[in-house]
Amino acid sequence: MESVDDDDFSINSLSEFDIDEVSDREDLGLLGQPNQQLLTSATDSGKSNLWMAFMNMANSIIGAGIIGQAYALKQAGLLAGVLLLIGLSFVIDWTIRLMVTNSKLSGMKTYQSTVKQCFGRTGMFVISIAQGLFAFGGCIAFCVIIGDTIPHILRAIFPHAIDHPASKFFTGRLSAIVFCVIGISYPLSLNRNIASLAKASALALVSMALITLTVVIRGPQVAPDDAHLSARLLTLNTNFFQAVSIISFAFVCHHNTLLIYNSLKTPTLNRFAKVVHWSVGVSAVCCLALGVSGFLSFKNQTESNVLNNFPGNDIMANIARFCFGFNMVTTLPLEIFVCRSVLGEYLFKEEMPTIYHFAITTALILATTGISLLTCDLGVILELVGASAACTMAYILPQMCFLKLSAKPKYDWEKVACYICITFGVIVMLLSTVMTLRHMNSGAHKTCPSW
């Protein structure tokens, strides 16, 4: 199957497709089990080739969370943070592939239906809440970042606008969020097919490369003289578990995983593994480059959005801000797609009618936009959503499903790894949430600028 090109795939290659699928079933110990849903026909497969799937998955990972990686290293300490980021990238790679294994074992095509197959209505409720919360929280984070970045660009282009009340309105945070989300993200969100967002995802990935280069090159040049590093910041800091939440928020794309897998022209374990390895690998390199360079530049003054550490009139930083704002505008529709999919799973047995598709998309866009106008503390959003939804989707539910579905021996290495991962996820969820809420109650959270 390795020799079959995605773009050339046709019914003539069906025999090779069947062989690859049978190989998947052998790997899972399913050969001979009578489940017709396990074999996907060529005519039922989606529209994405491997490259398109890679772009959509990498864009799902390299979203709002990447800008918080320097802050995550500050929270965990440099040494602990780097080791944590590398370790979690391997864990995420495994859990993403585990989800597809669970899908094949259960004969289900979505994350929700897989969990429902294992744990009934209770499982369906938990996964739906987790998926919806993560995607919805991601949308809020994206809107907050748009408000952090685009106004700097507008004030750089129109430097005298801030002196005039009428012009100030159009270059302010509120206007930037409303105009960008309603004018650009909203039309993209109305797409029904996730494969159609691949071109926007490709442009977003290019913008993230520019952002990473900006932080790596320009960060040391504008580093403040009064910033410093302590022993804790260099080794292990007290907010380690909050750092886990922030990194998890960045890497978790489990709510999109089966959507992307099922959009492949030829959905098999081997082909999808390539997409996962490349997506997680590229994302980890970008997160490390941006996180380490940003943290070493701004040290104890590193903000949750590292671009906020750059001066407002810095040309290269403003280009990066524009690229990041554009990335958020084009990534937000992927999260809206997931929110809408979760609601559709509950409300409709078949395809969502056009009127409801339009109404639900509009409601989601208005809700996330409205909430983002009330808060601008990106760190708190990343920590809370990462601790709750991300931990549930990545470190708890896939492992619980595998333990329920797999016929492997009790002490098989993968089952033991699942128990360890579940324990880790529960600990992070509880401790990180408590510590973040204490931080919020202390009044130390960031307040929004008047503009």
Secondary structure, 3 states (H helix, E strand, C coil): CCCCCHHHCCHHHHHHHHHHHHHHHHHHCCCCCCCHHHCCCHHHCCCECHHHHHHHHHHHHCCHHHHHHHHHHHHHCHHHHHHHHHHHHHHHHHHHHHHHHHHHHHCCCCHHHHHHHHHHHHHHHHHHHHHHHHHHHHHHHHHHHHHHHHHHHHHHHCCCHHHCHHHHHHCCHHHHHHHHHHHHHHHHHCCCCHHHHHHHHHHHHHHHHHHHHHHHHHHHHCCCCCCCCCHHHHCCCCCHHHHHHHHHHHHCCHHHHHHHHHHECCCCHHHHHHHHHHHHHHHHHHHHHHHHHHHHHHHHHCCCCHHHHCCCCCHHHHHHHHHHHHHHHHHHHHHHHHHHHHHHHHHCCCCCCHHHHHHHHHHHHHHHHHHHCCCCCHHHHHHHHHHHHHHHHHHHHHHHHHHHHCCCCCCCHHHHHHHHHHHHHHHHHHHHHHHHHHHHHCCCCCCCCCC
